[in-house]
Structures are given as structure tokens and as C-alpha cells.
Amino acid sequence: MVADDTEHLSAEVAVVGGGPAGFMAAVALAGAGVPTALIAGTTGGRDNRTTALFSSSVTALEAVEVWQTCRSEAAPLKTLRMIDDTGRLWRAPEVRFDAAEIGLDAFGWNIENRTLVAALEARAQALPALKRVAADATAVDIAENRVTIALADGGTVRARLVIGADGRRSICRNAAGIATTGWSYPQTAVTFNLKHSRPHNDISTEFHTPEGPFTLVPLRGLRMSVVCVVSPPEADRLKALDPAALNAEVERRSHHIIGSVEVEPSFGAFPLAVETARQYGAGRIALIGEAAHVIPPIGAQGLNLGLRDAATIAELAVEAHRDGADIGSASVVNCYDRMRRADVATRTTAVDLLNRSLLTDLLPVQGIRGLGLYLLDQVGPLRRAVMREGVDPIAARPRLMRGESLA
């Protein structure tokens, strides 16, 4: 149900933000019978980005009855290749990871964001316990027993727990007084989709260059999504190229492994940075997605982390609701904070180390990176352990990620 007019609503939980993580939290809660308001007003333009969903994220989407409606639009990622394209003296060997080696059909699936969000929206519409509020949140006021959210249309929403899924400039985080720490990189991620002439065979390829990774990720048919991490001046140069020149540049960077290409219109450019909330919850506010952590688009970690955030807070909130406890109490919010710290910290550190190892000119660091990749290539048990941890972290497995319904 969508509320378009000015209203004064009450719910057990209010989710602020209409991205995939926010929708995931809302449908998980409402699907378990928790009265939930999803506050998601205006959106930007057409989103041409894609997301590589790990198998555990897909399992969670299946558990909330979303994946079944969009799976046909996703491409499986059966093999991952990492290729050293630095041209340096010490070059790492090519490393190939095959999902079949750990008993999976695929590490995950790549899907366009707009398709995933449409499937989440459709599920949200079918849940009686979910109220969709089509207005932007403008202010958040935290009191002892509830939180009041002011809306752009003059209405308000009151809830005992607020889940802030409102991005890196989160008003929920600011209202809770939660500071962030972080740093930036001398890099920009240029993202776009393309058509190509040779089949990708469900293989995702990551070329490691001195400026950052150049990653090709399969989409359905003869299409792929691209994340090209380069210096800001190089990003400006790429954006200024005419279509024919851009196609030629992509073919060069991809070493022609997918044949001739045609870059599709519209692409994004995002400065690379890390920003992490000092707490993931405080004062009846729980932060998920980019409101809690921003990391570079390397290794497909960002949204998968956000979906684990959503699954974790939903599980805790559903348990509190069933026990008749205060769903937004400090015990619930503090427990969520503790449960998410290790997962976010380890993923952020891994992405940071990989990225810095590409940027550095220090030979010892380059040697360590090369040795690490060599060991992954040669030592089967180590390679399989890394693959399993990459797609399904042992220390961060909420019930939805195990395929267990919260209903």
C-alpha cells in the first residue's frame, strides 16, 4: 500500500530509504507480521548500475519471496578470474576461482539494480503489514519511547525503531549523533554496461592495473557490466570520449577477451572512499547499507554487506516483537551493533588492502600481493576456504542468509 497524501502514521518499525537494503529490511519485517512503514520518496534518474549478489544474498531474497520473480533477469557468476595487468616487474599469476570446486552452481548472480528494486517493490505491495510512504523524510526526532519522522508533505511517522537506509548523507545517522571515520582514494570508479560479440561463458574477469581494477561482470545474453577504477583525470578523459573511441578503449583494456564491444548510453562516475559509522546503532536508530558503511565497488562487497545488515536487524526486531519486548530498545540496537562490527571491518580491510597494493610502488608490497595470489592459485584447501568465506561468511549468517524464513 502506498500513502501519497499527508498522513500521521504509527508503526512498530519505520525504514527510511528505498534502495535494495531498505526494501529488504522492510519486506523481511512485514513478511513476519511486524507493522512497518517504508519511507521512500523521490528517486534519482534511471539507475543503470548492477549488483553481483553472492549466493547467501540470493538465499535471503528467496526466503522473503523476492528472488523468484527476478531470477530470470540475472546472470550466474560461475567463474571468477583475477589477472595482473600492472606491467610491473613482479607480476602475480592469474588466479581462477570456479564455483563448482566448492559445490555451488554459481558464486552469485549479477542483476541490474532497477530490476532488483522492482521485484522488491512488488513484494512490498503484497504485504498487508507494510505501509509505503511516498514522501521524503526531512527530520528525525528521537524521544525516550519513540522516534518521530517528519515528512516533506507535512505528515509524520512514529515508530519504536527506525532503520536508517538513507545513504551516506543519512539524516537518521545525524539525528542519532553518530560520527563517521574514513578516508578517500585518488581514484574514481567509472561504471557502465556494454554489449559484446563473444560469449562471456558466465566468467567475471578482474584486470588489476596500476590505477585500480578493471572488472567485467556478466549480464544476461551478450552483455556485461563494467567497473573501471582509474585516476580522476583519466575518468574525465574516458567520459569525454566519443562512442567509437570509448568502445576502442574498452576493447584495449579488456584485451579483446569478449570481442568487439558497444558501450551502452549513460554511465556513472563515483569517487572512491571509505566511510564507516562509529556505531551502527544508537537511540532507537539502526543503520544499514551506506548509512552505516561505504566501501569501494571492489569485490562486490557493498550491497551484499547491506543485505546482511538488513537481515540481521530484521531478525532481532522480529524476535523482540514476538517476545513482546521493546523493539527499539537499547538491548536490540546494541546487539545489532555488536553483530555487524566484525563482518564490516573484515570486508573493509580486505578491500582496502587489495586496492592499496595496486596503487603502491613499493616492491615488497607488490611481492607480498603476488605471493598471496600465487598461494591461492596453488593451494587448493586455502583457495576453497577463501571462496567459501567470500560468498558466505561464517561469522555473519543471519537466519535469512541460511534460507530460514522469519515468518
Sequence and secondary structure as in RCSB ss.txt:
>XXXX:A:sequence
MVADDTEHLSAEVAVVGGGPAGFMAAVALAGAGVPTALIAGTTGGRDNRTTALFSSSVTALEAVEVWQTCRSEAA
PLKTLRMIDDTGRLWRAPEVRFDAAEIGLDAFGWNIENRTLVAALEARAQALPALKRVAADATAVDIAENRVTIA
LADGGTVRARLVIGADGRRSICRNAAGIATTGWSYPQTAVTFNLKHSRPHNDISTEFHTPEGPFTLVPLRGLRMS
VVCVVSPPEADRLKALDPAALNAEVERRSHHIIGSVEVEPSFGAFPLAVETARQYGAGRIALIGEAAHVIPPIGA
QGLNLGLRDAATIAELAVEAHRDGADIGSASVVNCYDRMRRADVATRTTAVDLLNRSLLTDLLPVQGIRGLGLYL
LDQVGPLRRAVMREGVDPIAARPRLMRGESLA
>XXXX:A:secstr
 EE S  EEEEEEEEE  SHHHHHHHHHHHHTT  EEEE     S    EEEEEHHHHHHHHHTT GGGTGGG E
EE EEEEEE S  SS    EEEEGGGGT S SEEEEEHHHHHHHHHHHHHT TTEEEE S EEEEEE SS EEEE
ETTS EEEEEEEEE S TT HHHHHTT  EEEEEEEEEEEEEEEEESS  TTEEEEEEETTEEEEEEE SSSEEE
EEEEE HHHHHHHHHS HHHHHHHHHHHTTTTT SEEE S  EEEEEEEEEES SEETTEEE GGGTEE  SSTT
 HHHHHHHHHHHHHHHHHHHHHHT  TT HHHHHHHHHHHHHHHHHHHHHHHHHHHHHH   HHHHHHHHHHHHH
HHH HHHHHHHHHHHHS TT   GGGGT    
